[in-house]
């Protein structure tokens, strides 16, 4: 399907409780990243949501930052933004595949993530896709995260516990009524 063909877009979800979204962006191509962020922010604000934006060095760090935020903070959804443009080496495939795979794995663990990391051949392709007044892939990624959040809330809300959880008083060891005694 050509990028200029029309496609179906779901109606914007509505929320009866506040929505807190973390936008994680890799600003390697700053002009592209700024457009992606503008689109994501506008979409989140259009449904009454609150957002925070953080920057990471590159696309490979986006999933790690989202995983850390899920463990250490209290966001409802996440928007992953960045741009990877094919170069002369296989680094492009590594970055595209590994960042996408990591975001998918986080999503399968229950995180509501919209993936707006562009993977393109040229800067011009990225520019066209990123423009908030054009294809608005940043807004599309935010919309995806918000739709997943609406489903999560419909089916019972959020669950924490992605990745390693350090031992604490709220952990119960099988067969005991309280945590183990630590000497």
C-alpha positions in Angstrom: 0.0 0.0 0.0 1.4 3.4 -1.0 1.9 5.8 1.9 -0.4 8.3 0.2 -3.4 6.0 0.1 -6.2 6.5 2.7 -6.5 4.1 5.6 -8.9 3.5 8.4 -8.1 5.3 11.7 -9.8 4.3 15.0 -11.8 6.9 16.9 -9.8 8.5 19.7 -10.3 6.6 23.0 -11.9 8.4 25.9 -10.9 7.9 29.6 -12.8 8.4 32.8 -9.5 8.6 34.9 -6.4 10.6 34.2 -3.9 9.3 31.7 -0.1 9.7 32.3 2.1 9.0 29.3 5.9 8.9 29.0 7.3 9.8 25.6 10.8 8.4 25.1 12.6 9.9 22.2 16.0 9.3 20.6 16.8 12.7 19.0 19.7 11.6 16.8 18.0 13.3 13.9 16.7 16.3 15.9 14.4 17.9 13.3 12.7 14.5 12.8 12.5 13.8 16.5 10.9 17.2 17.2 8.2 16.6 14.7 7.5 13.1 16.1 7.3 14.5 19.7 5.0 17.4 18.6 2.6 14.9 17.0 2.6 12.6 20.0 2.1 15.5 22.5 -0.9 16.8 20.5 -2.5 13.4 20.4 -2.1 12.8 24.1 -3.4 16.3 25.0 -6.4 15.8 22.6 -7.7 13.0 24.9 -7.0 15.0 28.1 -3.8 13.1 28.9 -0.6 14.4 30.7 2.8 13.6 29.3 6.5 13.8 30.1 9.2 13.6 27.5 12.7 12.2 28.1 15.6 11.8 25.6 17.9 8.8 25.3 21.0 8.5 23.1 19.6 6.2 20.4 16.8 3.9 19.4 18.4 0.9 21.2 18.1 2.7 24.5 14.4 3.5 24.1 13.1 0.1 25.3 15.5 0.1 28.2 14.3 3.5 29.3 10.7 2.4 29.0 11.4 -0.8 31.0 13.1 1.3 33.8 10.2 3.8 33.9 7.7 0.9 34.2 9.6 -0.5 37.2 10.5 2.7 38.9 7.7 5.2 38.1 3.9 5.2 37.5 3.2 5.9 33.9 0.1 4.4 32.2 1.4 4.2 28.7 4.6 4.8 26.7 5.4 6.3 23.3 8.7 5.2 21.7 10.0 7.7 19.1 13.1 8.0 17.0 14.5 7.5 13.5 16.9 5.0 12.0 18.1 5.8 8.4 19.8 3.0 6.5 23.5 3.5 6.1 26.3 1.5 4.5 26.6 -1.1 7.2 24.5 -3.8 8.8 24.1 -1.6 11.9 20.7 -0.4 10.5 19.3 -4.0 10.7 20.6 -4.5 14.2 19.1 -1.2 15.5 15.7 -1.7 13.7 15.3 -5.3 14.7 16.5 -5.1 18.2 14.6 -2.0 19.2 11.4 -3.3 17.7 11.8 -6.7 19.3 12.5 -5.2 22.7 9.4 -3.0 22.5 7.3 -5.9 21.4 8.5 -8.0 24.3 7.7 -5.2 26.8 4.2 -5.0 25.2 3.7 -8.7 25.6 4.4 -8.2 29.3 1.5 -5.8 29.5 3.0 -2.4 28.8 0.9 -0.1 26.6 3.5 1.1 24.0 3.1 2.9 20.8 6.1 2.3 18.5 7.0 5.4 16.5 10.6 4.6 15.7 10.8 5.3 12.0 12.9 2.9 10.0 13.6 4.4 6.6 16.0 4.5 3.6 16.4 8.3 3.3 16.1 11.5 5.4 13.3 12.7 3.0 11.2 9.5 3.8 11.7 10.3 7.5 10.7 13.9 7.1 7.5 13.1 5.3 6.5 10.5 7.9 7.4 12.6 10.9 5.7 15.9 10.0 3.0 16.5 12.6 0.9 18.2 9.9 1.5 15.3 7.5 1.7 11.6 8.1 2.2 12.3 11.8 3.7 9.0 12.8 4.4 10.4 16.3 0.7 11.1 16.7 0.0 7.6 15.4 2.3 6.0 17.9 0.7 8.0 20.8 -2.8 6.9 19.5 -1.6 3.3 19.5 -0.4 3.6 23.1 -3.7 5.2 24.1 -5.8 2.6 22.4 -3.9 -0.2 24.2 -4.3 1.7 27.5 -8.1 1.9 26.9 -8.1 -1.9 26.4 -6.0 -2.5 29.5 -8.4 -0.4 31.6 -11.4 -2.1 30.1 -10.0 -5.5 31.0 -8.9 -4.7 34.5 -6.2 -2.1 34.7 -2.5 -2.1 34.9 -0.2 -4.7 36.5 3.3 -4.0 37.6 6.2 -6.4 37.7 8.0 -6.2 34.4 11.5 -7.5 34.7 13.5 -7.9 37.9 11.8 -6.8 41.1 14.1 -6.5 44.1 13.3 -8.3 47.3 11.0 -6.3 49.6 8.5 -6.7 52.3 5.7 -7.1 49.8 7.2 -10.4 48.5 6.0 -13.6 49.9 8.0 -16.8 49.8 6.0 -19.9 49.0 5.0 -21.7 52.2 5.5 -18.8 54.5 3.1 -16.3 55.9 5.7 -13.5 55.7 9.0 -12.9 53.9 12.1 -14.9 55.0 14.2 -13.8 57.9 17.4 -12.2 56.6 20.3 -12.5 59.0 
